[in-house]
């Protein structure tokens, strides 16, 4: 296994953990920002899965779209955590 593959696997594992914590946090607190953060990390994880499947080059527009959606959801999640009571 190359270092890039190991790095992608580690990043994917953390994406799954953070997504689970976001969902769990939402269930416990009902703070909508947490569910946005959890879902955003699922999108980051999908981009990592594409790369691990060897589709990083051919599915680059899809991978970019997943990351953009992830960043937008992360931004929305942080906004809701800061400004919604």
ZAKE-69787 format. One record per atom (N, C-alpha, C, O, CB): x, y, z; residue in one letter; atom name. Coordinates in Angstrom, 2 decimals. Glycine has a CB too. Example, Ala and Ser with C-alpha at 12.3 -4.5 7.8 and 13.67 -1.06 7.14 Angstrom:
ZAKE-69787
<<13.19; -5.69; 7.80>; 'A'; 'N'>,
<<12.30; -4.50; 7.80>; 'A'; 'CA'>,
<<13.20; -3.30; 7.80>; 'A'; 'C'>,
<<14.24; -3.32; 8.46>; 'A'; 'O'>,
<<11.31; -4.47; 9.05>; 'A'; 'CB'>,
<<12.85; -2.25; 7.08>; 'S'; 'N'>,
<<13.67; -1.06; 7.14>; 'S'; 'CA'>,
<<12.90; 0.03; 7.87>; 'S'; 'C'>,
<<13.41; 1.14; 8.04>; 'S'; 'O'>,
<<14.08; -0.60; 5.72>; 'S'; 'CB'>,
END
This chain:
ZAKE-69787
<<0.84; -1.18; 0.00>; 'X'; 'N'>,
<<0.00; 0.00; 0.00>; 'X'; 'CA'>,
<<0.88; 1.24; 0.00>; 'X'; 'C'>,
<<1.89; 1.32; 0.71>; 'X'; 'O'>,
<<-0.95; 0.00; 1.22>; 'X'; 'CB'>,
<<0.48; 2.20; -0.81>; 'X'; 'N'>,
<<1.26; 3.43; -0.86>; 'X'; 'CA'>,
<<0.83; 4.37; 0.27>; 'X'; 'C'>,
<<-0.21; 4.19; 0.89>; 'X'; 'O'>,
<<1.11; 4.11; -2.23>; 'X'; 'CB'>,
<<1.66; 5.36; 0.50>; 'X'; 'N'>,
<<1.34; 6.34; 1.53>; 'X'; 'CA'>,
<<0.07; 7.11; 1.20>; 'X'; 'C'>,
<<-0.69; 7.49; 2.10>; 'X'; 'O'>,
<<2.50; 7.30; 1.71>; 'X'; 'CB'>,
<<-0.16; 7.34; -0.09>; 'X'; 'N'>,
<<-1.38; 8.05; -0.49>; 'X'; 'CA'>,
<<-2.61; 7.23; -0.13>; 'X'; 'C'>,
<<-3.58; 7.77; 0.39>; 'X'; 'O'>,
<<-1.36; 8.35; -2.01>; 'X'; 'CB'>,
<<-2.56; 5.92; -0.39>; 'X'; 'N'>,
<<-3.69; 5.05; -0.07>; 'X'; 'CA'>,
<<-3.93; 4.99; 1.44>; 'X'; 'C'>,
<<-5.07; 5.05; 1.89>; 'X'; 'O'>,
<<-3.45; 3.64; -0.62>; 'X'; 'CB'>,
<<-2.86; 4.88; 2.20>; 'X'; 'N'>,
<<-2.99; 4.85; 3.67>; 'X'; 'CA'>,
<<-3.60; 6.17; 4.16>; 'X'; 'C'>,
<<-4.47; 6.17; 5.02>; 'X'; 'O'>,
<<-1.61; 4.60; 4.35>; 'X'; 'CB'>,
<<-3.14; 7.27; 3.60>; 'X'; 'N'>,
<<-3.69; 8.58; 3.97>; 'X'; 'CA'>,
<<-5.17; 8.68; 3.65>; 'X'; 'C'>,
<<-5.94; 9.22; 4.44>; 'X'; 'O'>,
<<-2.93; 9.69; 3.26>; 'X'; 'CB'>,
<<-5.57; 8.18; 2.49>; 'X'; 'N'>,
<<-6.99; 8.22; 2.11>; 'X'; 'CA'>,
<<-7.83; 7.35; 3.04>; 'X'; 'C'>,
<<-8.95; 7.73; 3.40>; 'X'; 'O'>,
<<-7.17; 7.76; 0.65>; 'X'; 'CB'>,
<<-7.31; 6.20; 3.42>; 'X'; 'N'>,
<<-8.04; 5.31; 4.33>; 'X'; 'CA'>,
<<-8.21; 5.97; 5.70>; 'X'; 'C'>,
<<-9.28; 5.91; 6.30>; 'X'; 'O'>,
<<-7.31; 3.96; 4.47>; 'X'; 'CB'>,
<<-7.14; 6.60; 6.18>; 'X'; 'N'>,
<<-7.22; 7.30; 7.47>; 'X'; 'CA'>,
<<-8.22; 8.45; 7.39>; 'X'; 'C'>,
<<-9.04; 8.62; 8.29>; 'X'; 'O'>,
<<-5.82; 7.83; 7.89>; 'X'; 'CB'>,
<<-8.16; 9.23; 6.31>; 'X'; 'N'>,
<<-9.11; 10.34; 6.14>; 'X'; 'CA'>,
<<-10.54; 9.82; 6.06>; 'X'; 'C'>,
<<-11.44; 10.42; 6.65>; 'X'; 'O'>,
<<-8.77; 11.14; 4.88>; 'X'; 'CB'>,
<<-10.77; 8.72; 5.35>; 'X'; 'N'>,
<<-12.10; 8.14; 5.24>; 'X'; 'CA'>,
<<-12.60; 7.69; 6.60>; 'X'; 'C'>,
<<-13.77; 7.90; 6.94>; 'X'; 'O'>,
<<-12.10; 6.97; 4.26>; 'X'; 'CB'>,
<<-11.73; 7.06; 7.39>; 'X'; 'N'>,
<<-12.12; 6.61; 8.73>; 'X'; 'CA'>,
<<-12.53; 7.79; 9.60>; 'X'; 'C'>,
<<-13.53; 7.73; 10.30>; 'X'; 'O'>,
<<-10.96; 5.83; 9.39>; 'X'; 'CB'>,
<<-11.76; 8.87; 9.55>; 'X'; 'N'>,
<<-12.12; 10.06; 10.34>; 'X'; 'CA'>,
<<-13.41; 10.70; 9.84>; 'X'; 'C'>,
<<-14.20; 11.21; 10.63>; 'X'; 'O'>,
<<-10.98; 11.08; 10.31>; 'X'; 'CB'>,
<<-13.63; 10.68; 8.52>; 'X'; 'N'>,
<<-14.89; 11.22; 7.98>; 'X'; 'CA'>,
<<-16.07; 10.43; 8.53>; 'X'; 'C'>,
<<-17.09; 11.02; 8.91>; 'X'; 'O'>,
<<-14.89; 11.17; 6.43>; 'X'; 'CB'>,
<<-15.95; 9.12; 8.58>; 'X'; 'N'>,
<<-17.03; 8.28; 9.10>; 'X'; 'CA'>,
<<-17.26; 8.56; 10.59>; 'X'; 'C'>,
<<-18.40; 8.66; 11.03>; 'X'; 'O'>,
<<-16.71; 6.80; 8.89>; 'X'; 'CB'>,
<<-16.18; 8.69; 11.34>; 'X'; 'N'>,
<<-16.30; 8.97; 12.78>; 'X'; 'CA'>,
<<-16.96; 10.32; 13.01>; 'X'; 'C'>,
<<-17.87; 10.44; 13.83>; 'X'; 'O'>,
<<-14.90; 8.93; 13.46>; 'X'; 'CB'>,
<<-16.51; 11.35; 12.29>; 'X'; 'N'>,
<<-17.08; 12.68; 12.47>; 'X'; 'CA'>,
<<-18.53; 12.71; 12.03>; 'X'; 'C'>,
<<-19.36; 13.36; 12.67>; 'X'; 'O'>,
<<-16.27; 13.72; 11.68>; 'X'; 'CB'>,
<<-18.87; 12.02; 10.94>; 'X'; 'N'>,
<<-20.26; 11.95; 10.49>; 'X'; 'CA'>,
<<-21.13; 11.31; 11.57>; 'X'; 'C'>,
<<-22.22; 11.79; 11.87>; 'X'; 'O'>,
<<-20.36; 11.17; 9.17>; 'X'; 'CB'>,
<<-20.65; 10.21; 12.15>; 'X'; 'N'>,
<<-21.41; 9.53; 13.21>; 'X'; 'CA'>,
<<-21.57; 10.43; 14.42>; 'X'; 'C'>,
<<-22.65; 10.47; 15.02>; 'X'; 'O'>,
<<-20.71; 8.22; 13.61>; 'X'; 'CB'>,
<<-20.52; 11.16; 14.80>; 'X'; 'N'>,
<<-20.62; 12.07; 15.93>; 'X'; 'CA'>,
<<-21.59; 13.21; 15.65>; 'X'; 'C'>,
<<-22.30; 13.66; 16.55>; 'X'; 'O'>,
<<-19.24; 12.64; 16.27>; 'X'; 'CB'>,
<<-21.61; 13.68; 14.41>; 'X'; 'N'>,
<<-22.56; 14.73; 14.05>; 'X'; 'CA'>,
<<-24.00; 14.27; 14.19>; 'X'; 'C'>,
<<-24.85; 14.98; 14.72>; 'X'; 'O'>,
<<-22.30; 15.20; 12.64>; 'X'; 'CB'>,
<<-24.27; 13.05; 13.70>; 'X'; 'N'>,
<<-25.63; 12.50; 13.82>; 'X'; 'CA'>,
<<-25.98; 12.25; 15.28>; 'X'; 'C'>,
<<-27.08; 12.58; 15.72>; 'X'; 'O'>,
<<-25.76; 11.18; 13.00>; 'X'; 'CB'>,
<<-25.05; 11.68; 16.02>; 'X'; 'N'>,
<<-25.28; 11.39; 17.45>; 'X'; 'CA'>,
<<-25.52; 12.70; 18.22>; 'X'; 'C'>,
<<-26.42; 12.78; 19.05>; 'X'; 'O'>,
<<-24.06; 10.63; 18.05>; 'X'; 'CB'>,
<<-24.70; 13.70; 17.93>; 'X'; 'N'>,
<<-24.87; 15.00; 18.59>; 'X'; 'CA'>,
<<-26.23; 15.61; 18.27>; 'X'; 'C'>,
<<-26.87; 16.20; 19.14>; 'X'; 'O'>,
<<-23.77; 15.95; 18.17>; 'X'; 'CB'>,
<<-26.66; 15.47; 17.03>; 'X'; 'N'>,
<<-27.98; 15.99; 16.66>; 'X'; 'CA'>,
<<-29.09; 15.26; 17.41>; 'X'; 'C'>,
<<-30.02; 15.89; 17.90>; 'X'; 'O'>,
<<-28.21; 15.87; 15.15>; 'X'; 'CB'>,
<<-28.99; 13.95; 17.50>; 'X'; 'N'>,
<<-30.01; 13.16; 18.21>; 'X'; 'CA'>,
<<-30.08; 13.57; 19.67>; 'X'; 'C'>,
<<-31.17; 13.65; 20.25>; 'X'; 'O'>,
<<-29.71; 11.65; 18.09>; 'X'; 'CB'>,
<<-28.94; 13.84; 20.28>; 'X'; 'N'>,
<<-28.91; 14.20; 21.69>; 'X'; 'CA'>,
<<-29.33; 15.65; 21.96>; 'X'; 'C'>,
<<-29.97; 15.93; 22.97>; 'X'; 'O'>,
<<-27.52; 13.97; 22.24>; 'X'; 'CB'>,
<<-28.98; 16.57; 21.07>; 'X'; 'N'>,
<<-29.19; 17.99; 21.35>; 'X'; 'CA'>,
<<-30.23; 18.67; 20.45>; 'X'; 'C'>,
<<-30.73; 19.74; 20.79>; 'X'; 'O'>,
<<-27.90; 18.71; 21.22>; 'X'; 'CB'>,
<<-30.54; 18.05; 19.32>; 'X'; 'N'>,
<<-31.44; 18.62; 18.32>; 'X'; 'CA'>,
<<-30.91; 19.93; 17.73>; 'X'; 'C'>,
<<-31.68; 20.76; 17.25>; 'X'; 'O'>,
<<-32.81; 18.86; 18.93>; 'X'; 'CB'>,
<<-29.60; 20.12; 17.77>; 'X'; 'N'>,
<<-28.98; 21.28; 17.13>; 'X'; 'CA'>,
<<-28.74; 20.93; 15.66>; 'X'; 'C'>,
<<-27.94; 20.05; 15.34>; 'X'; 'O'>,
<<-27.62; 21.68; 17.84>; 'X'; 'CB'>,
<<-29.46; 21.62; 14.79>; 'X'; 'N'>,
<<-29.46; 21.28; 13.37>; 'X'; 'CA'>,
<<-28.07; 21.43; 12.74>; 'X'; 'C'>,
<<-27.76; 20.75; 11.76>; 'X'; 'O'>,
<<-30.46; 22.15; 12.64>; 'X'; 'CB'>,
<<-27.25; 22.31; 13.28>; 'X'; 'N'>,
<<-25.90; 22.48; 12.75>; 'X'; 'CA'>,
<<-25.08; 21.21; 12.81>; 'X'; 'C'>,
<<-24.24; 20.97; 11.94>; 'X'; 'O'>,
<<-25.18; 23.56; 13.50>; 'X'; 'CB'>,
<<-25.31; 20.39; 13.82>; 'X'; 'N'>,
<<-24.55; 19.15; 13.95>; 'X'; 'CA'>,
<<-24.88; 18.15; 12.85>; 'X'; 'C'>,
<<-24.00; 17.44; 12.37>; 'X'; 'O'>,
<<-24.82; 18.52; 15.30>; 'X'; 'CB'>,
<<-26.14; 18.10; 12.43>; 'X'; 'N'>,
<<-26.50; 17.18; 11.36>; 'X'; 'CA'>,
<<-25.90; 17.66; 10.03>; 'X'; 'C'>,
<<-25.50; 16.85; 9.20>; 'X'; 'O'>,
<<-28.04; 17.04; 11.24>; 'X'; 'CB'>,
<<-25.85; 18.98; 9.85>; 'X'; 'N'>,
<<-25.21; 19.52; 8.64>; 'X'; 'CA'>,
<<-23.72; 19.14; 8.62>; 'X'; 'C'>,
<<-23.20; 18.75; 7.58>; 'X'; 'O'>,
<<-25.37; 21.06; 8.58>; 'X'; 'CB'>,
<<-23.06; 19.25; 9.76>; 'X'; 'N'>,
<<-21.65; 18.87; 9.82>; 'X'; 'CA'>,
<<-21.46; 17.37; 9.56>; 'X'; 'C'>,
<<-20.55; 16.97; 8.84>; 'X'; 'O'>,
<<-21.06; 19.24; 11.18>; 'X'; 'CB'>,
<<-22.33; 16.56; 10.14>; 'X'; 'N'>,
<<-22.24; 15.12; 9.91>; 'X'; 'CA'>,
<<-22.41; 14.76; 8.45>; 'X'; 'C'>,
<<-21.64; 13.97; 7.91>; 'X'; 'O'>,
<<-23.27; 14.39; 10.74>; 'X'; 'CB'>,
<<-23.40; 15.34; 7.81>; 'X'; 'N'>,
<<-23.65; 15.05; 6.40>; 'X'; 'CA'>,
<<-22.51; 15.58; 5.53>; 'X'; 'C'>,
<<-22.15; 14.95; 4.54>; 'X'; 'O'>,
<<-24.99; 15.66; 5.95>; 'X'; 'CB'>,
<<-21.95; 16.72; 5.90>; 'X'; 'N'>,
<<-20.85; 17.27; 5.10>; 'X'; 'CA'>,
<<-19.67; 16.31; 5.07>; 'X'; 'C'>,
<<-19.01; 16.16; 4.04>; 'X'; 'O'>,
<<-20.40; 18.63; 5.65>; 'X'; 'CB'>,
<<-19.40; 15.67; 6.20>; 'X'; 'N'>,
<<-18.27; 14.74; 6.22>; 'X'; 'CA'>,
<<-18.58; 13.45; 5.47>; 'X'; 'C'>,
<<-17.65; 12.75; 5.06>; 'X'; 'O'>,
<<-17.89; 14.42; 7.65>; 'X'; 'CB'>,
<<-19.84; 13.12; 5.29>; 'X'; 'N'>,
<<-20.19; 12.00; 4.42>; 'X'; 'CA'>,
<<-19.81; 12.34; 2.97>; 'X'; 'C'>,
<<-19.33; 11.47; 2.23>; 'X'; 'O'>,
<<-21.71; 11.67; 4.52>; 'X'; 'CB'>,
<<-20.02; 13.59; 2.57>; 'X'; 'N'>,
<<-19.63; 13.99; 1.23>; 'X'; 'CA'>,
<<-18.11; 13.96; 1.05>; 'X'; 'C'>,
<<-17.62; 13.54; 0.01>; 'X'; 'O'>,
<<-20.17; 15.38; 0.91>; 'X'; 'CB'>,
<<-17.37; 14.40; 2.06>; 'X'; 'N'>,
<<-15.91; 14.30; 1.99>; 'X'; 'CA'>,
<<-15.50; 12.83; 1.87>; 'X'; 'C'>,
<<-14.59; 12.49; 1.11>; 'X'; 'O'>,
<<-15.24; 14.95; 3.23>; 'X'; 'CB'>,
<<-16.17; 11.97; 2.63>; 'X'; 'N'>,
<<-15.88; 10.53; 2.57>; 'X'; 'CA'>,
<<-16.15; 9.95; 1.19>; 'X'; 'C'>,
<<-15.40; 9.10; 0.72>; 'X'; 'O'>,
<<-16.71; 9.79; 3.60>; 'X'; 'CB'>,
<<-17.22; 10.40; 0.54>; 'X'; 'N'>,
<<-17.51; 9.92; -0.82>; 'X'; 'CA'>,
<<-16.38; 10.30; -1.78>; 'X'; 'C'>,
<<-16.02; 9.51; -2.65>; 'X'; 'O'>,
<<-18.85; 10.50; -1.32>; 'X'; 'CB'>,
<<-15.83; 11.48; -1.62>; 'X'; 'N'>,
<<-14.69; 11.89; -2.46>; 'X'; 'CA'>,
<<-13.50; 10.98; -2.20>; 'X'; 'C'>,
<<-12.78; 10.62; -3.14>; 'X'; 'O'>,
<<-14.31; 13.36; -2.19>; 'X'; 'CB'>,
<<-13.27; 10.59; -0.94>; 'X'; 'N'>,
<<-12.17; 9.68; -0.62>; 'X'; 'CA'>,
<<-12.42; 8.29; -1.20>; 'X'; 'C'>,
<<-11.49; 7.63; -1.67>; 'X'; 'O'>,
<<-11.98; 9.58; 0.91>; 'X'; 'CB'>,
<<-13.67; 7.84; -1.18>; 'X'; 'N'>,
<<-14.00; 6.53; -1.74>; 'X'; 'CA'>,
<<-13.73; 6.51; -3.25>; 'X'; 'C'>,
<<-13.21; 5.52; -3.77>; 'X'; 'O'>,
<<-15.48; 6.17; -1.46>; 'X'; 'CB'>,
<<-14.09; 7.58; -3.93>; 'X'; 'N'>,
<<-13.79; 7.67; -5.37>; 'X'; 'CA'>,
<<-12.29; 7.54; -5.62>; 'X'; 'C'>,
<<-11.87; 6.83; -6.54>; 'X'; 'O'>,
<<-14.32; 8.99; -5.95>; 'X'; 'CB'>,
<<-11.50; 8.22; -4.82>; 'X'; 'N'>,
<<-10.04; 8.16; -4.99>; 'X'; 'CA'>,
<<-9.52; 6.76; -4.69>; 'X'; 'C'>,
<<-8.66; 6.26; -5.41>; 'X'; 'O'>,
<<-9.35; 9.19; -4.07>; 'X'; 'CB'>,
<<-10.04; 6.12; -3.64>; 'X'; 'N'>,
<<-9.60; 4.76; -3.30>; 'X'; 'CA'>,
<<-10.00; 3.75; -4.37>; 'X'; 'C'>,
<<-9.31; 2.75; -4.56>; 'X'; 'O'>,
<<-10.17; 4.35; -1.96>; 'X'; 'CB'>,
<<-11.11; 4.02; -5.05>; 'X'; 'N'>,
<<-11.57; 3.12; -6.12>; 'X'; 'CA'>,
<<-10.81; 3.35; -7.42>; 'X'; 'C'>,
<<-11.04; 2.66; -8.41>; 'X'; 'O'>,
<<-13.06; 3.31; -6.35>; 'X'; 'CB'>,
<<-9.90; 4.31; -7.41>; 'X'; 'N'>,
<<-9.11; 4.58; -8.60>; 'X'; 'CA'>,
<<-9.84; 5.45; -9.61>; 'X'; 'C'>,
<<-9.46; 5.49; -10.78>; 'X'; 'O'>,
<<-8.70; 3.30; -9.25>; 'X'; 'CB'>,
<<-10.86; 6.13; -9.18>; 'X'; 'N'>,
<<-11.66; 6.95; -10.07>; 'X'; 'CA'>,
<<-11.38; 8.44; -9.91>; 'X'; 'C'>,
<<-12.15; 9.27; -10.39>; 'X'; 'O'>,
<<-13.12; 6.69; -9.84>; 'X'; 'CB'>,
<<-10.29; 8.78; -9.25>; 'X'; 'N'>,
<<-9.98; 10.18; -8.98>; 'X'; 'CA'>,
<<-9.83; 10.98; -10.27>; 'X'; 'C'>,
<<-10.26; 12.13; -10.34>; 'X'; 'O'>,
<<-8.70; 10.29; -8.15>; 'X'; 'CB'>,
<<-9.23; 10.38; -11.28>; 'X'; 'N'>,
<<-9.00; 11.09; -12.55>; 'X'; 'CA'>,
<<-10.27; 11.15; -13.38>; 'X'; 'C'>,
<<-10.65; 12.22; -13.87>; 'X'; 'O'>,
<<-7.89; 10.42; -13.35>; 'X'; 'CB'>,
<<-10.95; 10.01; -13.55>; 'X'; 'N'>,
<<-12.11; 9.97; -14.44>; 'X'; 'CA'>,
<<-13.34; 10.63; -13.83>; 'X'; 'C'>,
<<-14.17; 11.18; -14.55>; 'X'; 'O'>,
<<-12.43; 8.53; -14.80>; 'X'; 'CB'>,
<<-13.46; 10.58; -12.52>; 'X'; 'N'>,
<<-14.62; 11.16; -11.84>; 'X'; 'CA'>,
<<-14.26; 12.46; -11.12>; 'X'; 'C'>,
<<-14.87; 12.80; -10.11>; 'X'; 'O'>,
<<-15.22; 10.17; -10.85>; 'X'; 'CB'>,
<<-13.27; 13.16; -11.64>; 'X'; 'N'>,
<<-12.82; 14.37; -10.97>; 'X'; 'CA'>,
<<-13.93; 15.41; -10.81>; 'X'; 'C'>,
<<-14.01; 16.02; -9.74>; 'X'; 'O'>,
<<-11.68; 14.97; -11.75>; 'X'; 'CB'>,
<<-14.79; 15.65; -11.81>; 'X'; 'N'>,
<<-15.87; 16.62; -11.59>; 'X'; 'CA'>,
<<-16.82; 16.20; -10.46>; 'X'; 'C'>,
<<-17.31; 17.04; -9.71>; 'X'; 'O'>,
<<-16.66; 16.81; -12.88>; 'X'; 'CB'>,
<<-17.08; 14.92; -10.36>; 'X'; 'N'>,
<<-17.95; 14.42; -9.29>; 'X'; 'CA'>,
<<-17.27; 14.60; -7.94>; 'X'; 'C'>,
<<-17.90; 15.02; -6.97>; 'X'; 'O'>,
<<-18.32; 12.92; -9.52>; 'X'; 'CB'>,
<<-15.99; 14.28; -7.87>; 'X'; 'N'>,
<<-15.23; 14.44; -6.63>; 'X'; 'CA'>,
<<-15.20; 15.91; -6.20>; 'X'; 'C'>,
<<-15.36; 16.22; -5.02>; 'X'; 'O'>,
<<-13.80; 13.91; -6.81>; 'X'; 'CB'>,
<<-15.01; 16.80; -7.15>; 'X'; 'N'>,
<<-15.01; 18.23; -6.84>; 'X'; 'CA'>,
<<-16.38; 18.66; -6.34>; 'X'; 'C'>,
<<-16.49; 19.43; -5.39>; 'X'; 'O'>,
<<-14.61; 19.06; -8.07>; 'X'; 'CB'>,
<<-17.43; 18.16; -6.99>; 'X'; 'N'>,
<<-18.80; 18.50; -6.56>; 'X'; 'CA'>,
<<-19.05; 18.01; -5.14>; 'X'; 'C'>,
<<-19.65; 18.73; -4.34>; 'X'; 'O'>,
<<-19.83; 17.88; -7.53>; 'X'; 'CB'>,
<<-18.60; 16.79; -4.82>; 'X'; 'N'>,
<<-18.76; 16.27; -3.45>; 'X'; 'CA'>,
<<-18.07; 17.17; -2.44>; 'X'; 'C'>,
<<-18.62; 17.46; -1.38>; 'X'; 'O'>,
<<-18.20; 14.83; -3.34>; 'X'; 'CB'>,
<<-16.88; 17.62; -2.76>; 'X'; 'N'>,
<<-16.13; 18.47; -1.84>; 'X'; 'CA'>,
<<-16.79; 19.85; -1.69>; 'X'; 'C'>,
<<-16.85; 20.39; -0.58>; 'X'; 'O'>,
<<-14.69; 18.63; -2.31>; 'X'; 'CB'>,
<<-17.26; 20.41; -2.79>; 'X'; 'N'>,
<<-17.94; 21.71; -2.72>; 'X'; 'CA'>,
<<-19.20; 21.59; -1.86>; 'X'; 'C'>,
<<-19.46; 22.45; -1.02>; 'X'; 'O'>,
<<-18.29; 22.23; -4.15>; 'X'; 'CB'>,
<<-19.98; 20.54; -2.09>; 'X'; 'N'>,
<<-21.18; 20.33; -1.27>; 'X'; 'CA'>,
<<-20.78; 20.18; 0.20>; 'X'; 'C'>,
<<-21.44; 20.73; 1.08>; 'X'; 'O'>,
<<-21.96; 19.08; -1.75>; 'X'; 'CB'>,
<<-19.71; 19.44; 0.46>; 'X'; 'N'>,
<<-19.22; 19.27; 1.83>; 'X'; 'CA'>,
<<-18.86; 20.59; 2.47>; 'X'; 'C'>,
<<-19.21; 20.85; 3.63>; 'X'; 'O'>,
<<-18.02; 18.35; 1.85>; 'X'; 'CB'>,
<<-18.14; 21.44; 1.73>; 'X'; 'N'>,
<<-17.77; 22.75; 2.28>; 'X'; 'CA'>,
<<-18.99; 23.63; 2.53>; 'X'; 'C'>,
<<-19.05; 24.33; 3.54>; 'X'; 'O'>,
<<-16.80; 23.46; 1.35>; 'X'; 'CB'>,
<<-19.96; 23.60; 1.62>; 'X'; 'N'>,
<<-21.17; 24.39; 1.81>; 'X'; 'CA'>,
<<-21.95; 23.91; 3.04>; 'X'; 'C'>,
<<-22.45; 24.72; 3.82>; 'X'; 'O'>,
<<-22.06; 24.31; 0.56>; 'X'; 'CB'>,
<<-22.05; 22.60; 3.22>; 'X'; 'N'>,
<<-22.75; 22.06; 4.38>; 'X'; 'CA'>,
<<-21.99; 22.35; 5.68>; 'X'; 'C'>,
<<-22.61; 22.62; 6.71>; 'X'; 'O'>,
<<-22.95; 20.55; 4.23>; 'X'; 'CB'>,
<<-20.66; 22.30; 5.62>; 'X'; 'N'>,
<<-19.86; 22.64; 6.80>; 'X'; 'CA'>,
<<-20.09; 24.10; 7.18>; 'X'; 'C'>,
<<-20.26; 24.42; 8.36>; 'X'; 'O'>,
<<-18.36; 22.37; 6.53>; 'X'; 'CB'>,
<<-20.08; 24.98; 6.18>; 'X'; 'N'>,
<<-20.32; 26.40; 6.43>; 'X'; 'CA'>,
<<-21.71; 26.62; 7.03>; 'X'; 'C'>,
<<-21.86; 27.36; 8.00>; 'X'; 'O'>,
<<-20.17; 27.21; 5.14>; 'X'; 'CB'>,
<<-22.71; 25.95; 6.46>; 'X'; 'N'>,
<<-24.08; 26.09; 6.97>; 'X'; 'CA'>,
<<-24.17; 25.56; 8.40>; 'X'; 'C'>,
<<-24.81; 26.17; 9.26>; 'X'; 'O'>,
<<-25.08; 25.35; 6.07>; 'X'; 'CB'>,
<<-23.53; 24.43; 8.66>; 'X'; 'N'>,
<<-23.55; 23.85; 10.00>; 'X'; 'CA'>,
<<-22.95; 24.78; 11.04>; 'X'; 'C'>,
<<-23.52; 24.96; 12.11>; 'X'; 'O'>,
<<-22.81; 22.55; 10.02>; 'X'; 'CB'>,
<<-21.81; 25.36; 10.73>; 'X'; 'N'>,
<<-21.18; 26.29; 11.66>; 'X'; 'CA'>,
<<-22.06; 27.52; 11.85>; 'X'; 'C'>,
<<-22.21; 28.02; 12.97>; 'X'; 'O'>,
<<-19.79; 26.69; 11.15>; 'X'; 'CB'>,
<<-22.64; 28.02; 10.75>; 'X'; 'N'>,
<<-23.55; 29.17; 10.85>; 'X'; 'CA'>,
<<-24.69; 28.86; 11.81>; 'X'; 'C'>,
<<-24.99; 29.66; 12.69>; 'X'; 'O'>,
<<-24.11; 29.55; 9.47>; 'X'; 'CB'>,
<<-25.35; 27.70; 11.64>; 'X'; 'N'>,
<<-26.47; 27.35; 12.49>; 'X'; 'CA'>,
<<-26.04; 27.18; 13.97>; 'X'; 'C'>,
<<-26.79; 27.53; 14.88>; 'X'; 'O'>,
<<-27.12; 26.07; 11.98>; 'X'; 'CB'>,
<<-24.86; 26.64; 14.18>; 'X'; 'N'>,
<<-24.38; 26.46; 15.56>; 'X'; 'CA'>,
<<-24.10; 27.82; 16.21>; 'X'; 'C'>,
<<-24.31; 27.98; 17.42>; 'X'; 'O'>,
<<-23.11; 25.59; 15.58>; 'X'; 'CB'>,
<<-23.65; 28.78; 15.44>; 'X'; 'N'>,
<<-23.32; 30.08; 16.00>; 'X'; 'CA'>,
<<-24.58; 30.94; 16.20>; 'X'; 'C'>,
<<-24.75; 31.56; 17.26>; 'X'; 'O'>,
<<-22.33; 30.81; 15.08>; 'X'; 'CB'>,
<<-25.46; 30.98; 15.19>; 'X'; 'N'>,
<<-26.54; 31.96; 15.20>; 'X'; 'CA'>,
<<-27.91; 31.44; 15.57>; 'X'; 'C'>,
<<-28.80; 32.24; 15.87>; 'X'; 'O'>,
<<-26.63; 32.57; 13.89>; 'X'; 'CB'>,
<<-28.12; 30.15; 15.57>; 'X'; 'N'>,
<<-29.44; 29.62; 15.94>; 'X'; 'CA'>,
<<-29.44; 29.17; 17.38>; 'X'; 'C'>,
<<-28.50; 28.52; 17.84>; 'X'; 'O'>,
<<-29.84; 28.45; 15.02>; 'X'; 'CB'>,
<<-30.48; 29.52; 18.09>; 'X'; 'N'>,
<<-30.55; 29.16; 19.51>; 'X'; 'CA'>,
<<-31.55; 28.06; 19.72>; 'X'; 'C'>,
<<-31.75; 27.62; 20.85>; 'X'; 'O'>,
<<-30.92; 30.37; 20.37>; 'X'; 'CB'>,
END
